[in-house]
Amino acid sequence: MSGPSHVRIARARGDADQARARLIATIEEVKAKLAPGRLASNAVQSAKDKTIVVADEAVAAVKERPGLTAGIATAAALYIARKPLFAAVRGLFSSPDAGPEDDDEAPRRKAGAMEKING
């Protein structure tokens, strides 16, 4: 073999070894980035960061429009407590001496009221 071709082959093998080493390093780096623990940690951190941003935006929105915020909060509270509130209102407007509607007198009272209306 001649000297210059031997040098070119050795140089090509050196270049190939360097490329292989870079490829292996890149693969190891990708493996580390895609490890399940690291992915979970990154997802949790990302969720925390987004939650902080949303909370800050919500605080800013409340400071800009406190009346609207109070109205929405009141509407939500009334919706959540609607059944007890309706029961309390019904209790306020029902007469204390009136019995339950399923007693024996209820159909006769209703029929009498209908006769008065119809004349």
TIMI-385790 format. One record per residue: y negated, x negated, z negated of N, C-alpha, C, CB in turn; residue number from 1; residue in one letter. Coordinates in steps of 0.05 Angstrom, whole numbers, plus 5000, padded with zeros to 4 digits. Atoms other than C-alpha are relative to their C-alpha. Glycine has a CB too. Layout:
# TIMI-385790
+------+------+------+------+------+------+------+------+------+------+------+------+-----+---+
:  nc2 :  nc1 :  nc3 : cac2 : cac1 : cac3 :  cc2 :  cc1 :  cc3 : cbc2 : cbc1 : cbc3 :   k : r :
+------+------+------+------+------+------+------+------+------+------+------+------+-----+---+
:    Y :    X :    Z :    Y :    X :    Z :    Y :    X :    Z :    Y :    X :    Z : NUM : A :
...
+------+------+------+------+------+------+------+------+------+------+------+------+-----+---+
END
This chain:
# TIMI-385790
+------+------+------+------+------+------+------+------+------+------+------+------+-----+---+
:  nc2 :  nc1 :  nc3 : cac2 : cac1 : cac3 :  cc2 :  cc1 :  cc3 : cbc2 : cbc1 : cbc3 :   k : r :
+------+------+------+------+------+------+------+------+------+------+------+------+-----+---+
: 5024 : 4983 : 5000 : 5000 : 5000 : 5000 : 4975 : 4983 : 5000 : 5000 : 5019 : 4976 :   1 : M :
: 5025 : 5015 : 4999 : 4931 : 4978 : 5014 : 4983 : 5005 : 4976 : 4984 : 5006 : 5026 :   2 : S :
: 5016 : 4998 : 5024 : 4880 : 4969 : 4960 : 4981 : 5024 : 5000 : 4983 : 4975 : 4997 :   3 : G :
: 5019 : 4977 : 5000 : 4828 : 5021 : 4982 : 5014 : 5027 : 4997 : 4983 : 4999 : 5025 :   4 : P :
: 4987 : 4974 : 5003 : 4878 : 5078 : 4989 : 5011 : 5004 : 4972 : 5023 : 5002 : 5021 :   5 : S :
: 4990 : 4999 : 5027 : 4908 : 5061 : 4922 : 4977 : 5008 : 4981 : 5012 : 4973 : 4991 :   6 : H :
: 5023 : 4994 : 5017 : 4838 : 5065 : 4891 : 4992 : 5030 : 5004 : 4976 : 4982 : 5008 :   7 : V :
: 5007 : 4971 : 4995 : 4825 : 5133 : 4925 : 5020 : 5018 : 4986 : 5000 : 5006 : 5030 :   8 : R :
: 4979 : 4983 : 5013 : 4891 : 5161 : 4898 : 4995 : 5000 : 4970 : 5029 : 4990 : 5007 :   9 : I :
: 5005 : 5002 : 5029 : 4875 : 5136 : 4828 : 4975 : 5016 : 4993 : 4997 : 4971 : 4991 :  10 : A :
: 5025 : 4986 : 5005 : 4805 : 5165 : 4832 : 5006 : 5031 : 5002 : 4978 : 4992 : 5020 :  11 : R :
: 4993 : 4971 : 4997 : 4833 : 5233 : 4857 : 5016 : 5009 : 4976 : 5016 : 5004 : 5026 :  12 : A :
: 4984 : 4992 : 5024 : 4884 : 5234 : 4800 : 4981 : 5002 : 4976 : 5022 : 4979 : 4995 :  13 : R :
: 5019 : 4999 : 5022 : 4827 : 5219 : 4751 : 4983 : 5026 : 5001 : 4982 : 4975 : 5000 :  14 : G :
: 5016 : 4975 : 4997 : 4785 : 5276 : 4780 : 5017 : 5024 : 4994 : 4990 : 5001 : 5029 :  15 : D :
: 4982 : 4978 : 5005 : 4845 : 5323 : 4777 : 5005 : 5003 : 4970 : 5027 : 4997 : 5015 :  16 : A :
: 4995 : 4999 : 5029 : 4858 : 5304 : 4704 : 4975 : 5011 : 4986 : 5006 : 4972 : 4989 :  17 : D :
: 5024 : 4990 : 5012 : 4785 : 5317 : 4687 : 4997 : 5030 : 5005 : 4975 : 4985 : 5011 :  18 : Q :
: 5002 : 4972 : 4994 : 4786 : 5384 : 4722 : 5020 : 5016 : 4984 : 5006 : 5005 : 5030 :  19 : A :
: 4979 : 4986 : 5016 : 4851 : 5403 : 4686 : 4990 : 5002 : 4971 : 5027 : 4984 : 5001 :  20 : R :
: 5010 : 5000 : 5028 : 4819 : 5383 : 4619 : 4978 : 5021 : 4997 : 4990 : 4972 : 4993 :  21 : A :
: 5022 : 4980 : 5002 : 4757 : 5426 : 4634 : 5012 : 5028 : 5001 : 4980 : 4996 : 5023 :  22 : R :
: 4987 : 4974 : 4998 : 4802 : 5485 : 4654 : 5013 : 5007 : 4974 : 5020 : 5000 : 5023 :  23 : L :
: 4987 : 4995 : 5026 : 4843 : 5479 : 4590 : 4979 : 5006 : 4979 : 5018 : 4976 : 4992 :  24 : I :
: 5021 : 4995 : 5020 : 4779 : 5475 : 4548 : 4988 : 5028 : 5004 : 4978 : 4979 : 5002 :  25 : A :
: 5011 : 4974 : 4994 : 4752 : 5537 : 4583 : 5019 : 5022 : 4991 : 4994 : 5003 : 5030 :  26 : T :
: 4980 : 4980 : 5008 : 4817 : 5575 : 4572 : 5001 : 5003 : 4969 : 5029 : 4992 : 5010 :  27 : I :
: 5000 : 4999 : 5029 : 4816 : 5556 : 4498 : 4975 : 5015 : 4990 : 5001 : 4972 : 4988 :  28 : E :
: 5025 : 4987 : 5008 : 4744 : 5579 : 4493 : 5002 : 5030 : 5004 : 4976 : 4989 : 5016 :  29 : E :
: 4996 : 4972 : 4994 : 4761 : 5646 : 4526 : 5019 : 5013 : 4980 : 5010 : 5004 : 5029 :  30 : V :
: 4981 : 4990 : 5020 : 4821 : 5655 : 4479 : 4986 : 5005 : 4974 : 5024 : 4980 : 4997 :  31 : K :
: 5014 : 4998 : 5026 : 4776 : 5643 : 4419 : 4981 : 5024 : 5001 : 4984 : 4975 : 4994 :  32 : A :
: 5019 : 4977 : 4998 : 4725 : 5694 : 4444 : 5014 : 5027 : 5001 : 4983 : 4997 : 5025 :  33 : K :
: 4985 : 4975 : 4997 : 4778 : 5746 : 4459 : 5020 : 5005 : 4977 : 5015 : 5001 : 5026 :  34 : L :
: 4982 : 4996 : 5023 : 4815 : 5739 : 4393 : 4994 : 5027 : 4987 : 4998 : 4977 : 4979 :  35 : A :
: 5005 : 4973 : 5011 : 4824 : 5808 : 4361 : 4981 : 5000 : 4976 : 5026 : 5012 : 4992 :  36 : P :
: 5018 : 5001 : 5023 : 4791 : 5788 : 4296 : 4971 : 4995 : 5008 : 5009 : 4977 : 4981 :  37 : G :
: 5028 : 5005 : 4991 : 4730 : 5761 : 4332 : 4989 : 5024 : 5014 : 5000 : 4975 : 5018 :  38 : R :
: 5010 : 4976 : 4986 : 4725 : 5822 : 4377 : 4992 : 5021 : 4980 : 5022 : 5010 : 5019 :  39 : L :
: 5006 : 4979 : 5020 : 4728 : 5868 : 4316 : 4974 : 4992 : 4985 : 5023 : 5003 : 4980 :  40 : A :
: 5024 : 5009 : 5014 : 4676 : 5826 : 4280 : 4975 : 5004 : 5017 : 5003 : 4970 : 4992 :  41 : S :
: 5023 : 4996 : 4982 : 4630 : 5827 : 4340 : 4993 : 5030 : 5003 : 5006 : 4989 : 5028 :  42 : N :
: 5005 : 4971 : 4998 : 4639 : 5903 : 4347 : 4986 : 5011 : 4975 : 5026 : 5015 : 5005 :  43 : A :
: 5012 : 4991 : 5026 : 4622 : 5914 : 4273 : 4971 : 4991 : 4999 : 5016 : 4990 : 4976 :  44 : V :
: 5027 : 5010 : 5001 : 4561 : 5870 : 4278 : 4982 : 5014 : 5019 : 4999 : 4970 : 5006 :  45 : Q :
: 5015 : 4985 : 4980 : 4538 : 5905 : 4341 : 4993 : 5028 : 4990 : 5015 : 5001 : 5027 :  46 : S :
: 5005 : 4973 : 5011 : 4546 : 5973 : 4308 : 4979 : 4999 : 4978 : 5026 : 5012 : 4989 :  47 : A :
: 5020 : 5003 : 5022 : 4506 : 5949 : 4247 : 4972 : 4996 : 5012 : 5007 : 4976 : 4982 :  48 : K :
: 5027 : 5005 : 4988 : 4450 : 5923 : 4291 : 4989 : 5026 : 5013 : 5003 : 4978 : 5022 :  49 : D :
: 5009 : 4976 : 4987 : 4447 : 5988 : 4331 : 4992 : 5021 : 4979 : 5021 : 5011 : 5018 :  50 : K :
: 5006 : 4981 : 5021 : 4448 : 6029 : 4267 : 4972 : 4994 : 4988 : 5021 : 5000 : 4978 :  51 : T :
: 5026 : 5008 : 5011 : 4389 : 5990 : 4240 : 4977 : 5008 : 5019 : 4999 : 4970 : 4994 :  52 : I :
: 5021 : 4993 : 4980 : 4350 : 6000 : 4304 : 4995 : 5031 : 5000 : 5009 : 4991 : 5028 :  53 : V :
: 5002 : 4970 : 4999 : 4365 : 6076 : 4305 : 4986 : 5009 : 4974 : 5027 : 5013 : 5003 :  54 : V :
: 5013 : 4992 : 5025 : 4345 : 6082 : 4231 : 4970 : 4994 : 5001 : 5014 : 4986 : 4976 :  55 : A :
: 5028 : 5007 : 4999 : 4280 : 6045 : 4243 : 4985 : 5020 : 5019 : 4997 : 4971 : 5011 :  56 : D :
: 5012 : 4981 : 4982 : 4265 : 6091 : 4302 : 4997 : 5028 : 4987 : 5016 : 5002 : 5026 :  57 : E :
: 5001 : 4974 : 5014 : 4281 : 6153 : 4260 : 4978 : 5000 : 4980 : 5027 : 5006 : 4987 :  58 : A :
: 5022 : 5001 : 5020 : 4234 : 6130 : 4205 : 4973 : 5001 : 5014 : 5003 : 4974 : 4983 :  59 : V :
: 5026 : 4999 : 4985 : 4179 : 6118 : 4256 : 4994 : 5028 : 5010 : 5001 : 4980 : 5023 :  60 : A :
: 5004 : 4973 : 4990 : 4190 : 6187 : 4286 : 4992 : 5019 : 4977 : 5026 : 5010 : 5013 :  61 : A :
: 5007 : 4983 : 5023 : 4187 : 6220 : 4217 : 4972 : 4995 : 4992 : 5020 : 4995 : 4976 :  62 : V :
: 5027 : 5006 : 5008 : 4123 : 6184 : 4201 : 4980 : 5011 : 5020 : 4996 : 4970 : 4998 :  63 : K :
: 5018 : 4989 : 4980 : 4093 : 6207 : 4267 : 4997 : 5030 : 4998 : 5010 : 4992 : 5028 :  64 : E :
: 5000 : 4970 : 5000 : 4112 : 6281 : 4259 : 5013 : 5010 : 4974 : 5014 : 5010 : 5025 :  65 : R :
: 4987 : 4991 : 5025 : 4125 : 6298 : 4186 : 5004 : 5031 : 4999 : 4983 : 4992 : 4976 :  66 : P :
: 4997 : 4971 : 5000 : 4114 : 6373 : 4197 : 5025 : 5009 : 5016 : 4975 : 5013 : 5012 :  67 : G :
: 4976 : 4993 : 4984 : 4166 : 6377 : 4252 : 5025 : 4992 : 4986 : 4998 : 4986 : 5028 :  68 : L :
: 4976 : 5008 : 5015 : 4215 : 6338 : 4210 : 5006 : 5019 : 4977 : 4995 : 4971 : 4989 :  69 : T :
: 4995 : 4981 : 5022 : 4205 : 6384 : 4151 : 5010 : 5027 : 5010 : 4973 : 5005 : 4984 :  70 : A :
: 4990 : 4975 : 4988 : 4215 : 6445 : 4196 : 5029 : 4998 : 5008 : 4984 : 5007 : 5024 :  71 : G :
: 4972 : 5004 : 4992 : 4279 : 6417 : 4224 : 5019 : 4998 : 4976 : 5004 : 4975 : 5018 :  72 : I :
: 4984 : 5002 : 5024 : 4305 : 6399 : 4155 : 5003 : 5027 : 4986 : 4987 : 4980 : 4980 :  73 : A :
: 4999 : 4973 : 5012 : 4288 : 6469 : 4129 : 5019 : 5017 : 5016 : 4972 : 5012 : 4999 :  74 : T :
: 4983 : 4984 : 4983 : 4322 : 6502 : 4188 : 5029 : 4992 : 4996 : 4993 : 4997 : 5030 :  75 : A :
: 4973 : 5009 : 5005 : 4384 : 6459 : 4177 : 5010 : 5010 : 4973 : 5002 : 4970 : 5002 :  76 : A :
: 4992 : 4991 : 5026 : 4386 : 6476 : 4103 : 5005 : 5030 : 4999 : 4978 : 4992 : 4979 :  77 : A :
: 4996 : 4971 : 4999 : 4377 : 6550 : 4116 : 5026 : 5007 : 5015 : 4976 : 5014 : 5013 :  78 : L :
: 4976 : 4995 : 4985 : 4433 : 6548 : 4167 : 5025 : 4994 : 4984 : 5001 : 4984 : 5026 :  79 : Y :
: 4977 : 5008 : 5016 : 4480 : 6512 : 4120 : 5004 : 5021 : 4977 : 4996 : 4972 : 4988 :  80 : I :
: 4998 : 4982 : 5022 : 4464 : 6561 : 4063 : 4997 : 5029 : 5008 : 4979 : 4993 : 4979 :  81 : A :
: 5006 : 4973 : 4991 : 4460 : 6624 : 4105 : 5017 : 5021 : 4986 : 5005 : 5001 : 5030 :  82 : R :
: 4983 : 4980 : 5013 : 4520 : 6661 : 4074 : 4991 : 5007 : 4972 : 5029 : 4991 : 5000 :  83 : K :
: 5010 : 4993 : 5027 : 4497 : 6655 : 4001 : 4973 : 5013 : 5001 : 4999 : 4975 : 4983 :  84 : P :
: 5026 : 4988 : 4999 : 4426 : 6671 : 4021 : 5001 : 5029 : 5009 : 4982 : 4984 : 5019 :  85 : L :
: 4997 : 4972 : 4991 : 4446 : 6734 : 4059 : 5012 : 5017 : 4978 : 5018 : 5001 : 5026 :  86 : F :
: 4988 : 4985 : 5022 : 4489 : 6755 : 4000 : 4979 : 5006 : 4979 : 5024 : 4985 : 4988 :  87 : A :
: 5021 : 4996 : 5020 : 4430 : 6746 : 3953 : 4980 : 5021 : 5009 : 4986 : 4974 : 4994 :  88 : A :
: 5019 : 4980 : 4989 : 4384 : 6786 : 3998 : 5012 : 5028 : 4999 : 4991 : 4992 : 5029 :  89 : V :
: 4987 : 4974 : 5001 : 4435 : 6842 : 4004 : 5001 : 5010 : 4972 : 5029 : 4997 : 5011 :  90 : R :
: 5000 : 4992 : 5028 : 4441 : 6842 : 3929 : 4973 : 5010 : 4990 : 5010 : 4977 : 4982 :  91 : G :
: 5027 : 4992 : 5008 : 4366 : 6849 : 3921 : 4993 : 5028 : 5011 : 4979 : 4981 : 5010 :  92 : L :
: 5007 : 4975 : 4988 : 4362 : 6909 : 3968 : 5020 : 5023 : 4996 : 4996 : 4996 : 5029 :  93 : F :
: 4981 : 4978 : 5005 : 4424 : 6948 : 3947 : 4992 : 5013 : 4973 : 5029 : 4989 : 4999 :  94 : S :
: 5007 : 4985 : 5024 : 4413 : 7002 : 3895 : 5021 : 4995 : 4978 : 4997 : 5031 : 5005 :  95 : S :
: 4981 : 5007 : 5021 : 4444 : 6987 : 3827 : 5020 : 5022 : 4994 : 4985 : 4993 : 4975 :  96 : P :
: 4981 : 4978 : 5006 : 4476 : 7057 : 3820 : 5019 : 5006 : 5023 : 4985 : 5024 : 4992 :  97 : D :
: 4982 : 4994 : 4977 : 4508 : 7057 : 3889 : 5026 : 4984 : 4996 : 4986 : 4993 : 5027 :  98 : A :
: 4974 : 5013 : 5003 : 4582 : 7042 : 3886 : 5008 : 4986 : 5026 : 5021 : 5020 : 4991 :  99 : G :
: 4991 : 5012 : 4976 : 4623 : 7006 : 3937 : 5004 : 5020 : 5022 : 5026 : 4985 : 4996 : 100 : P :
: 4999 : 4982 : 4977 : 4626 : 7036 : 4007 : 5028 : 5011 : 5005 : 4990 : 4986 : 5024 : 101 : E :
: 4973 : 4990 : 4995 : 4701 : 7046 : 4004 : 5009 : 5021 : 4979 : 5019 : 4976 : 5001 : 102 : D :
: 4991 : 4979 : 5019 : 4700 : 7099 : 3948 : 5003 : 5026 : 5015 : 4979 : 5002 : 4977 : 103 : D :
: 4993 : 4974 : 4988 : 4719 : 7172 : 3961 : 4974 : 5015 : 5009 : 5016 : 5017 : 4981 : 104 : D :
: 5025 : 4986 : 4994 : 4646 : 7196 : 3963 : 4986 : 4989 : 5025 : 4982 : 4999 : 4976 : 105 : E :
: 5015 : 5012 : 4978 : 4622 : 7149 : 4017 : 5002 : 5016 : 5026 : 5011 : 4972 : 5005 : 106 : A :
: 5000 : 4985 : 4975 : 4647 : 7189 : 4077 : 4984 : 5026 : 4999 : 5029 : 5006 : 5008 : 107 : P :
: 5015 : 4975 : 5003 : 4616 : 7253 : 4050 : 4970 : 4994 : 5000 : 5008 : 5015 : 4975 : 108 : R :
: 5028 : 5007 : 5000 : 4550 : 7219 : 4037 : 4990 : 4993 : 5029 : 4994 : 4976 : 4981 : 109 : R :
: 5007 : 5007 : 4973 : 4550 : 7191 : 4108 : 4999 : 5025 : 5017 : 5020 : 4980 : 5012 : 110 : K :
: 5000 : 4975 : 4984 : 4567 : 7259 : 4138 : 4976 : 5017 : 4993 : 5026 : 5017 : 4994 : 111 : A :
: 5023 : 4985 : 5008 : 4512 : 7292 : 4097 : 4974 : 4988 : 5011 : 4998 : 5002 : 4970 : 112 : G :
: 5023 : 5013 : 4989 : 4462 : 7241 : 4120 : 4998 : 5005 : 5030 : 5001 : 4970 : 4995 : 113 : A :
: 5000 : 4994 : 4971 : 4482 : 7252 : 4193 : 4992 : 5029 : 5005 : 5028 : 4994 : 5012 : 114 : M :
: 5007 : 4972 : 4996 : 4474 : 7328 : 4185 : 4970 : 5003 : 4997 : 5015 : 5018 : 4981 : 115 : E :
: 5029 : 4998 : 5004 : 4403 : 7318 : 4158 : 4985 : 4989 : 5024 : 4993 : 4985 : 4974 : 116 : K :
: 5013 : 5013 : 4977 : 4386 : 7273 : 4217 : 5002 : 5019 : 5024 : 5013 : 4973 : 5006 : 117 : I :
: 4995 : 4983 : 4977 : 4416 : 7320 : 4269 : 4987 : 5028 : 4997 : 5030 : 5003 : 5006 : 118 : N :
: 5013 : 4975 : 5006 : 4384 : 7381 : 4236 : 5017 : 5023 : 4999 : 4980 : 5006 : 5020 : 119 : G :
+------+------+------+------+------+------+------+------+------+------+------+------+-----+---+
END
